[in-house]
Every structure is written in structure tokens, then in C-alpha cells.
Amino acid sequence: MLAAMAGPYHPPCDEGVIRAARPEASAPRKRLALAATVLGSSMAFIDGSVVNVALPAMRAALKADAAQVQWIVNAYLLLLGALVLIGGSAGDRYGRRRVFVIGVGLFAAASLGCALAPDAGWLIAARAVQGIAAALLVPASLAILGSTFDDQERGGAIGAWAGFGAVTTAIGPVLGGWLVDHVSWRAIFLINIPLAVATVWLALAAVRESRDPEVERLDWRGAVLAAAGLGAVTWGLTAAGERGWTSPAVWGALAVGAALLAGFVVSQAREAHPMMPLALYRSRTFSGANLLTLALYFGLTGALFFLPYELIARHGYAAAAAGATLLPFSLVMGTLSGMAGRLADRFGARPMLTVGPILAGIGFALLGGPWIGAGFWTGVLPGLLTVALGMTIAVAPLTNTVMSAVAASHAGVASGINNAVARIAGLLAVAILGLIYFAPGPSGYPWVMGISAATAILAGIVGALTIEGKPSRKP
């Protein structure tokens, strides 16, 4: 999660007043708040992965062409990537619980729209609304955790959030495939409605409202520049996969996006109450954590995106079997992420954010070797488990470090920035490594995995050099 460069921090006394004005929540209430954030964010994670398995059925039912099929996926990712920073800032301004509940409600309404779609255009529009809703609820869910749990508990809570997210992301395609085969592709969207009802009930019952008391209005100029800039960059990187890097439209979109984001940074330096205070970047830990996020998620996305391709294209795996190879990764993260967060609370984030990315890099290198053709158990599983262990060690401490490096009042924008960085890293990985993987000549797969390994190891070096030993909430 990225955060900011130019607005004032709360002085320590203000932080104390904020905490004193809001009594410590009881342990049962904290657990219910955690359940609300897990359920809400799980809807967004599931819908980021479940749609892929339903695309053939959607295409046949709606008589969609190839471009429309691609935009059923990309409309969601584009709006989520463009607006996630605004979603975090809106939570800080208008209240994290309020924005979270609005996001969940909007996601449920958009899911109903998806389920009732009479044609591809309708479905694409509803998927775009889902992306807007996810941009509200995902950063708000993390900001709620930051304001609900104290410094000693936050790592474990974020670890549980990340672990459940990993499990639901893995279960999504499996559940979606079953629903498509036995019910209908429309059912994959209808299951979001009861989840949303439960999430809203839990949030209203257990989550206390929190916001940044200094921000009197949303920075609309910054919001427009950020959304347009991130949207243009996201579209350019997405289009590079289908049009290639020689396309003038791709380079035009990237240039426009870069110019708009530069304008956004200038506006934040001049704004009295910026949505992304640039002063936050004075924290070496905050800046380093986001650079680490960029490198680590570049490697992770590149490796896990191209591994199934390689198994199907060169090693004879069926599509379902190739997708199932990733289940151990998610199960390890789901089982151990909470423990990793608690260990970081006890021993500090620096060793976790050094060892974890380097271990993941070793796993990527193992997955790039010729032995993956020897079969799943001896060729794929050892590397995949190494990656899973490394990411488990790193993810919860990384998220907690970002949240702890800023004032509690900036938790929403910190979450939004880090989410934006992770998504841009993933788009860069697919666009850039795709050129290598699909280039004519010998297989580019070993190079893809080698680059993924190198960026993950670089992330570990960044962690060793920039992250504070003990996470502590900045005033």
C-alpha cells in the first residue's frame, strides 16, 4: 500500500485523544469486525478469479465476441485499479465503516445486475460497477482492521485477513466451475448476495466508525487526476497484452497516465488537505514497504500467471489440473498467515520481509527448472510450497508494516495506495513477461521464472535495508 508526501502528521497528543475518545473494543466484537472484513473482501477476491472459469459459458449464452469476453474480465480490473486510491481516501474522509458498507451494498447490487445480464454489454457494465464497489470495500476493510486492533494484535488480524483471502481466491474457481457445470454461470454472482447481507449486518453490529478528523472535504481534483492517471496506465498495460508493445494506443495511454499521475503529485503538494499527503513518504519504512510490494508482486504475478500456461502447453496438463496445482499455495497461506502476523508482532517485520521474499524467489527459480516436467509431486510441488512459505512469511508483515508506518487517520489511503501498487505490479508483470514468454523461438518460460525470482530476491534486499525492526504506529 503506497502512502503520502506532503500533509501534516497528527501530533502525538492528537493520537492519544483519538484513542481515548474511542474505548477499546471487546475481544468478541473484534472477532466479529474481523469476520465482517474477511467476508466483504472475500467477495471481491472471489470475483477476481471465479469469472475466468465461466467465460466459455458466458460467451455461448450471451453470444459475445472475443473482445467482449476479454472486457468481462478487464472492466472489473480496470475500475478497481483506477479507483482503489480514491476508495481508501474516501474512507478516511467519510468514515471507514460507512464506505465499507456502501461498497458491499453496491457490490451486491452489481452482482445481481451481472446475474440478470441479458447481453454482453450489460454484463460488462455491471462488472465495471463491481470494480467500483471493490475499490471502496477492499481498502476500507484493511483500514477497519487498522483502527480496530492495537499494535500488538494488528499483525495477527491482518494475517488472518490475508489467509482467508488466499483461501477464497483459490476456492473461487473450484466453486465457480461446479456452479457453472451444475447450476448456471449466473449463480456465481448470486452467491454474493447472502454474503453481502451477512457482511453488512456484522459491520453495523461490530465495527466502530473511524475517520481522519482533520479532513473536512475530499480532494476532488486529486481524486480525478488519480483515477484518470491510474485508469490510463491500467488500460495501457492491459491493452499491451492484446495489442503488443508496438501499438501507438498503448504508448499513448501510458504517456497520458504518467502525465496525469505527475499532475496528481503536484496537486498533492499544493493541496491544503490532500488525499495522499506526500509527507508520509518521508518514512523510509513506508516508502520501502511499497517498493518491496512492487517488486514482490511483480514476481508473484509473473510466476503464478505463466506456470499454468506452461503446464498445459508443454507438459500435457488439463486446464482443470493446471488450475488445481495452485491450491497448495493458497492452502498454506490460509493456514499459516495468521501465525506469520503474530510472529512479526513479536520479532519485528524486518527479518520476515527479508527472509520471506528471498524464499519466494528461490521457489520461483525451482519452478523454472526443467524438472517441472517430471510430474506434479516431484517437479512442481516442492517449488510451489517454497513460494507459498515465502509469501506466507512476507504478506501479513508487509501489510501491517504499511498500516503501522502511517498515522491511524491515514489508514485508508495507505491501504488504497498499497493495493494500487500491487495491482500495477501485476499488470506490469503480465504485460512485460508476456513478451518474453510468447516470443518466437525457444521457450521463454525459464527466463520468466528467472526474472520473477530476481525481483522477489530484490524485494528481500529492500526489506533488509528499509524496514524498521519493530512495527509501531506512527503519530
N, C-alpha and C positions, 0 to 999 in steps of 0.2 A: 504494500500500500504506500503510495507516494504521499508526501505532505507538503509543507509550505515554506515561503521565503520572506514575507515582509510584514506581517501584522504583529501587534504586541502580544506577549505571553500574559497569562494571568499571574500576578504576583502570588507568592506562597500563601499570603493571608486570604486571598480570594478563594484559592483551592480549599482551604480549611473551612471557609464559610459555606462553600458549596456542599462539602461533605457533611458539615454539621447540620445544614438545613434539610438534608435528606437522610433519615435514620437508616442504619444498616438493615438490609433485608434479611428475613429469616432464611434458614437453610432450605426448608421446603419451598419457599417462594422462589429462591434462587434456582432450584431444580426445575420448577415449572417455567421460569423465564428461559432457562437453557433449552427446555423442550420446545418452547414456542419458536425460538430462533432456529433450532435444528429442523423442525417441521417446515417452517417457512422457507428457509434457504434450500431445503431438500427439493422443494417443488421446482425451483429454478435450476438446480443441478440436474435433476432427472430430465427436465425438458430440454436441457442442453445436449443430452445424449440419446434419449429414447426415440426421438423423431427419426434418427437415421435408419433404424430397422424397419420403420413403417413407410419409408419413402416409396418403395415399389407399389405397395397397396394404394397409397395416396395418389400416385401418378395414374394408376389404372382407373381408380374410382372417379377422379376429377378431370381425367383426360388432359393432364398437364404436360407441357413440353419440357425439354431438358433444362432450359433457363429457369422456368418457374419452379421446377424441383429444387434447383440449387438455391433459389431465393426463399424457399420454405425454411431452409436452414439459416441462410445468411441474414434474413430480415431480423431474426431474433438476435443473432450475434452482433450485427451492426448497431442496433439501437441500444443493446446492453453495453457495448464497448464505448459508444458515444456519450451515454448519459450517466454512467456509473459515478463519475466525479460529482455531477450535479446532485445525484441521489444522496451521496454522503453529505454534501454541504447543506442540502435541504433538511436532512435530519438534525444537523447541528442548529439550524435556524428555527425550524418549526416544531421540533420535538422528535426524538428518535422513535418512540413508540407510535406516535401519530403517523409518521411517514412509513414505518414498517407495516402498520395495519392497512393504510391506504394501498401500499404496494401489494400486499397479499390479496386484498379485495379486488384490485384491478387485475391481478394475475388470474384469479378465479373467473372473473367476467370474460377476460380474453380467452381463457381455456374453453369456456362454454362456446364462445364465438368460433374457436377452432373446431370444436366437435360438431358444430352445426353448419360448417362451411359448405355452401352449395357449389363452389368452384374454386380454382386455384388462387385467383386474385383475392377473394375473401380470406382464404386461409393465410396467405402471405401477409395481408393487413393485420389479421388477428395475431399472427406470430410477432409482428412488429410491436403491437401493444404489449404482448407478453415480455418482450425485451425491455420496454419502458418500465413495466412493473418490476421486473427483476433488478433493474438498475436502482430502484428505490429500496427494495426489501433486502438485497444482499448486504450492502454496506451498513444499512440500519441494523441488521441482525448482529453484526460484529460490534457496532458501536454500543448496542444494548448490553452485550457481554462486558464491554469495557467499563460501562457505568454501573453494572450490577455487581460485579465481582471485584474484590480488592486485589492488591498487588500479589498477595500470596496465593490467591485462588485462581487468578485470571488465566494462567498458563494451562492448568488442568481443564478449565471450562472451554478455552479455545481449542485445546487438543481434542476434547470430546466433540465439539462442533466440526472440526476438520475430519475427524474419524468417521462420524456419521455421514458427512458429505461424501467421503470416499466410498463408503458402502452403498449409499443410494445411487451414486453415479454409476457404480458397477452393476447394481441390481436393475437399473433403469432399462438397459437394452434387453435383459433377460425377461423382465416382466412385460416390457413392450412387445417383444416378439411373441410371447404367449397370448397376449390380448389380441394382437393382430391376427394370429392364426385361429383363435377360438372364439373371439367376440367380434371386434371390428377395430380398425385403426382409430376410429373416433373415441373409443374407450380410453386410449392413452391420455386424452385430455380431460375426460370426465372424472378420472380418479383424483384430479387436483381439487375438485370442489369440496368433498368432505375433508380433505387435508386442510384446505383454507379455512373452513368453518372451525375446525379444532384449533388451528393456529391463532385465529382472531380471538377466540374465547380465552385461550391461555394467555395471550398478550394482554388483553384487557384485565384479566384476573390477577396476573402476577408481575407484570412489568411496570415499574415506576417511570413516569415521564422524565426525560432529561434533555437538556439543550445547552447551547452556548449563550449565556446571559448577556454577553457584550454585543452580539449581532442583532441589530434591530431590523434588518431587511436582507433579503437575498441579493447577492451581487449579480444582477441580471446581465449586465454587459459581459462580465466574466463567464457567466453561465452559457451565454450564446456563443462566445468565442471558443470556450472549451468544448461544447457539444459539436459545433461545426468543425473544429480542428480535429478532434478525435474521430468524428464521423468520417471526415475526408481521408484521414490516414487509415482507418479501419477498412473503408471501401477500397482504397488503393491496394492495400495488402491482400484483401480478399480477392479482388479482381486480378491480381498478378498471377494467382493460381490458374485462372481460366484463360487470360489473355496473354500472359507472358510478360516478361520484364521489358520487352521492346515496345510495348503498347504506349502511345502518347497519352492515352486516357489515364493509365496507371501512374505515370510520372507526373502528369498534371494534377491528379488528385493528391499525390504525396506532397507536391510542392505547395499546393494551396493549403493542405493540412498543416504543414510545417510553418507556413507564414501565419496562419490563424493562431496556432499554438504560441508562436513568438509574440504575437499581439496580445494573447492571453497573459503571458508572463509580464509584459509591460504594463498591462492594465492592473494586474495584481499589485505591482509596486506602487501604483498611484492611488489605488482604491483605499478609502478610509477603513472599510470593513470588508476585506477581500474574502472570496470563498475559499481561497487557498493561500493563507498567509505565508509569504516567502521566508519569513524569519524561521520557520520550522526547519528549513534546510540547513540552518547553521548547526544543527545537531549532526555530528558525524555519524552517530548510530542510525538516525532516521534516514539520512541520505545513503549510507552504506547498506542498510537493510533493503532499500528499494533497488539499488544497483544489484545486490545479491538476488533479489526477486527476478529481475530482468534476465540475468544470466542463467539462473537455475531453471526457470520456467521455459526459457528458450530450449535448453537441453531436454527437459522432460517432455515437452510437447513434441519436439522433433523425434525423439526416440519412440514414444508410445504411439505416435501417428503413423510412422512408417514401418514399425515392427509387424503389425497385422498384414500390411501390403506385401511385405517380403515373404511372410509365411504362406500366404495364399499364392503369390505369383511364382515363387521359386521352390517351395517345399511342399506343395500339394495339400495344404490345409483347406478344409471347407471354410466358408465365411463364418459360420457359427462357431466352429472350433477355434478359429483365429481370434474371434472376439472373446471367447471364453478364456483364452490364455492370460488375459489381463485380470481375471478375477482374483488370483492370489495377491496381486499388487494391492487391490482395494481392500481385501480382507485383512491383510497385515496392517495397513494404515488404520482401518476401522478398529482393529483390536488394540493397537499399541499407541495411537496418537495421544490419548489422554495421559498415559504414563509418561510419554516424552514431554508433554507440557508440564507435568508435575516435577520432573527431573530438572527442567530448565528453571522452574521457580526456585529449586533448591540449590542448584550448582551454577546457575547463570547461563545466559544464552550463547556466549562466545564459543565455548567448546562444542556445543550442539550444532551451531551454524558453521563450524569449521569441519567437523567430522562428517556430519550428515551429507552436505553436498559432495564432498570428496568421495564418500562411499557410494553415493548415487552415480557419480562419474565412473567409478570402477565398474558398477553394474552395467552402465551403458556400453562401456568397452567390451564387457563379456558378451553382451547381446549382439555386438558387431562382429564376432568371430565366426569362422566357417563352421564351427561345431554346432550352430543352432540347427543345422540340417540333420543332426543325429537323433532328433526326436524331442518332444516337449520336456520329459523328465530330466534328461541329462544335458540337452542342448539349450533349452530356453529357461527352464525354471530357476537354475542357480543364478543367472544374471538378473532375472526378474525379481527374485527375492532380495538380492543385494540392492537393487534400485529401491524396492519397497522399504527396506530397512533404513536406507539413507534418507529417503524422503520423509519417512515417519519421524526420524530424529530431527529433521530440519523444519517441517511445516509449522507445527504449533509454536515452537520458539520464535520462528520468523514472524508470524502474525502477531504474537504477543509483544515482540520487540518493537514492531512498528507502532502498535497501540500504546505501549508504555513510553515511547520516546517523545510523545506529544502530550500537551495538557488534555485533561479529560474532556474539556469543552470542544476540542478539535478531533474527537474520536471518529466522528462521522466522515469528515473529509479525509482523514488519514486512511480509513478503511477504503473509501472510494478511490483514492489515488493508488493504493497498493493493488486493488483489483484491476484498475486500468492498466498498470504496468504489467501485471501477469498476463492480461489478455493481449496486449500489444506484443509481448514476448512470444506468445503462442502463434499469433498471426505472422510475425516475422519468421518464426521457425518453419512454418508450413510453406510460406512463400519462397524463402531463400533455400532451404534444404530440398524443396521440391525440384528446384532447378538442377541440383546435383543428383538426386535420386532418379529423375526421369530423363537425364541427359543420355544421348546416344552412346553406344559403346559398352564397356564392361559395367557391371552393376555398381551404382553409386552408393549402395547401402552401407558398405564398410566406412566410407567417408562420412556419411550422415551420422552414423553412430560415433565415429571418432570426434566429429565436431561437437556433438551433444555431450560426449564425455569431457572434452576440453572446456566447454562453457560451464559445466557443473563444477569441475575442479577449480576453475577461476572463481566461481561463486564462493567456494570454501575459502579461498585465499582472501577474498573481500571480507568474508565474515571474520577471519582471524585478525585482519588489520583494522576493522572499523567498528565492530560491535563491542559495546560495553560488556563487562563480565557478568554483572548482575542487572536484570531489568528493573527499572524503577520509574514510576510515573513522573514525568517532567512537570514542573509547575507552569 
